[in-house]
Amino acid sequence: MSRTVVAALIRRDLLITTSYRLAFVLELLYGVLDLGLYYFISETFEGLSSTDLGAAPTYFAFAAVGVVMGAVLDATSASVAYRIRNEQVTGTLEAVSTTPATALELCVGLVGFPFLFASARAGFYLVVAAIWMELDLTGTSWTGLALVFLATGAAVAPIGILAAAAVLVLKRGDVISGTLVYLMTILAGMVFPVSVLPDWLQPLAVIVPLRYAFDGARQALFTGSGWEDDVLVLVATAVVLWPVAVLLFSLAAAWARRAGSLSEY
């Protein structure tokens, strides 16, 4: 895999994103407002007994991780399909597909910038939460958190790549991926504990990879340990899903080229 191709795609996406300065600022502001919403919800219920929050000391700490990790999850899954759809509409997808880049290089390049940008936003949100909302990060394992971020991106990116393949064939795979990720975050305990789900739904939460992303991040942030097993599960998920996702993306791109539909929308 050529790092030059991947770096070129990431640089292109960086330049496009930073060229829309207002949208860039509003995207950061949206995450801060989201944190504020859950902060004031937690203040409303302060002092009440809570369901099992795992490693999180308070409900706000629990929900803050959901918001922070949610940015990474969305960037490496649903947003990839939206970007492929946008490139179809603007006509740049056909040009990119004519380059000698392999399917793997295109896939890594497509998810590279969204993941890096979302990780930077996640770090910014944590700083805001620590300074403004008194989120206690004194026991954080920053190495563990970084590894959880990387493992999460690796495990979830194949969902975005599969959605991108669906866009090439069905044109509206972005809707499918967005719905799937939304349902998975509910089951995984993004902003409320899994224990409050109906009994018949709780076994599903065990097999949803996103569960381990949230649990691992909470362990790394609030206890500084216990995140290792979650990282291993996420890495194992990535090892299984990446070859499948790249193969299907390659087949979808080849089909679209033969059908002459790369620029159709």
TIMAR-920548 format. One record per residue (C-alpha): y, x, z. Coordinates in steps of 0.2 Angstrom, whole numbers, padded with zeros to 4 digits, always signed. Each point is the difference from the previous one (the first is absolute). Layout:
YXZ ...
# end
This chain:
+0000+0000+0000 +0017+0007-0005 +0013+0001+0014 +0013+0001-0013 -0003-0017-0007 -0001-0008+0017 +0016+0009+0006 +0009-0006-0016 -0005-0018+0003 +0006+0001+0018 +0016+0008-0005 +0003-0014-0013 -0003-0013+0013 +0012+0009+0012 +0014+0000-0012 -0002-0018-0005 +0000-0006+0018 +0015+0010+0006 +0010-0005-0016 +0000-0018+0008 +0010+0005+0015 +0003-0017+0007 -0018-0006-0002 -0005+0017+0009 +0011-0004+0015 -0005-0018+0001 -0019+0005+0000 +0003+0011+0015 +0011-0014+0008 -0014-0013-0003 -0012+0010+0011 +0012+0002+0014 +0003-0019+0000 -0018-0003+0000 -0002+0012+0016 +0015-0009+0008 -0008-0017-0003 -0016+0005+0010 +0010+0009+0013 +0009-0016+0004 -0016-0010-0001 -0008+0012+0013 +0016-0002+0011 -0003-0019+0000 -0017+0002+0007 +0003+0014+0011 -0010-0001+0017 -0013-0012-0007 -0018+0006-0001 -0006+0006-0017 -0016+0000-0009 -0008+0017-0003 +0013+0011-0008 -0012+0015-0002 +0010+0017+0003 +0017-0009-0001 +0009-0002+0016 +0010-0015-0005 +0000-0013-0013 +0015+0008-0008 -0009+0017-0001 -0015-0009-0008 +0011-0009-0013 +0010+0015-0004 -0015+0009-0006 -0004-0015-0010 +0017+0001-0009 -0001+0019-0002 -0017+0000-0007 +0003-0015-0010 +0013+0010-0010 -0013+0013-0004 -0013-0013-0004 +0011-0010-0012 +0006+0016-0009 -0017+0006-0004 -0008-0017-0005 +0010-0015-0006 +0015+0010-0005 -0010+0011-0013 -0005-0016-0009 +0018-0006+0000 +0006+0017-0007 -0014+0000-0014 +0006-0018-0004 +0018+0006-0001 -0004+0015-0011 -0009-0013-0012 +0016-0010-0001 +0012+0015-0003 -0012+0007-0013 -0003+0017+0009 -0018-0003+0004 -0005+0003-0018 +0010+0016-0001 -0008+0007+0016 -0018-0005-0006 +0003+0011-0016 +0001+0016+0011 -0015+0011+0003 -0001-0005+0018 -0017-0005+0006 -0003-0016+0009 -0001+0009+0017 +0016+0008-0003 +0009-0016-0004 -0008-0009+0015 +0005+0014+0012 +0018+0001-0008 +0002-0019+0001 -0004-0001+0018 +0008+0017+0005 +0018-0005+0001 -0002-0017+0008 -0011+0008+0014 +0012+0014+0003 +0016-0011+0000 -0009-0013+0011 -0005+0014+0013 +0018+0006+0001 +0005-0018+0003 -0013-0002+0013 +0007+0016+0009 +0017-0007-0001 -0005-0017+0007 -0009+0009+0015 +0016+0010+0004 +0010-0016+0000 -0012-0009+0011 +0000+0015+0012 +0018+0001+0001 +0006-0018-0001 -0014-0010+0006 -0007+0013+0013 -0017+0002-0008 -0009+0013+0011 -0007+0014-0011 -0001+0013+0013 -0019+0000-0001 -0001+0001-0019 -0012+0011-0009 +0011+0004-0016 -0015+0009-0008 -0011-0015+0003 +0013-0012-0007 +0003+0010-0015 -0019+0001-0003 -0001-0019+0002 +0014-0002-0013 -0009+0011-0012 -0017-0008+0003 +0008-0018-0002 +0008+0005-0016 -0016+0007-0007 -0010-0015+0005 +0012-0014-0005 +0006+0008-0017 -0016-0005-0009 +0005-0018+0003 +0016+0003-0009 -0009+0009-0014 -0012-0014-0002 +0015-0012+0000 +0008+0010-0014 -0016-0001-0010 +0000-0019+0002 +0018+0000-0006 -0005+0010-0016 -0013-0014-0004 +0006-0016+0008 +0019+0004+0001 +0002-0008+0017 -0011+0011+0011 +0015+0003+0011 -0001-0017+0007 -0019+0003+0004 +0003+0016+0009 +0015-0007+0010 -0010-0014+0006 -0015+0011+0005 +0010+0012+0010 +0009-0014+0009 -0017-0008+0005 -0006+0017+0005 +0015+0004+0011 -0003-0017+0009 -0018+0005+0004 +0004+0018+0004 +0012-0005+0014 +0017+0005-0007 +0011-0010+0012 -0012-0009+0011 -0016+0006+0008 -0017-0003-0009 -0006-0008+0016 +0011-0016-0003 -0009-0004-0016 -0013-0013-0001 -0017+0006+0006 -0007-0002-0018 +0013+0011-0007 -0001+0015+0012 -0015+0008-0008 +0009+0001-0016 +0014+0010+0008 -0013+0014+0004 -0003+0003-0019 +0018+0000-0005 +0006+0018-0003 +0017-0005+0005 -0006-0003+0018 -0003+0018+0002 +0017+0005-0007 +0009-0011+0013 -0012+0005+0015 +0001+0019-0005 +0019-0001-0001 +0002-0008+0017 -0012+0012+0008 +0009+0015-0007 +0017-0007+0005 -0003-0006+0017 -0015+0010+0007 +0000+0015-0011 -0019-0001-0001 -0014-0011-0007 +0007-0001-0017 -0014+0012-0007 -0013-0013-0003 +0012-0011-0009 +0005+0014-0012 -0018+0004-0004 -0003-0019-0005 +0015+0000-0011 -0005+0016-0008 -0017-0006-0003 +0007-0016-0008 +0011+0011-0011 -0015+0010-0006 -0009-0016-0005 +0014-0009-0008 +0010+0013-0010 -0014+0004-0013 -0002-0019-0003 +0018-0003-0001 +0004+0014-0012 -0015-0004-0011 +0006-0019-0001 +0018+0006-0004 -0006+0011-0014 -0011-0014-0007 +0015-0012+0001 +0012+0012-0008 -0012+0004-0014 -0003-0019-0003 +0019-0003+0000 +0003+0014-0013 -0014-0006-0011 +0007-0018+0001 +0018+0006-0003 +0006-0009+0016 +0007+0014+0010 +0018-0006-0003 -0005-0019+0000 +0006-0010+0015 
# end
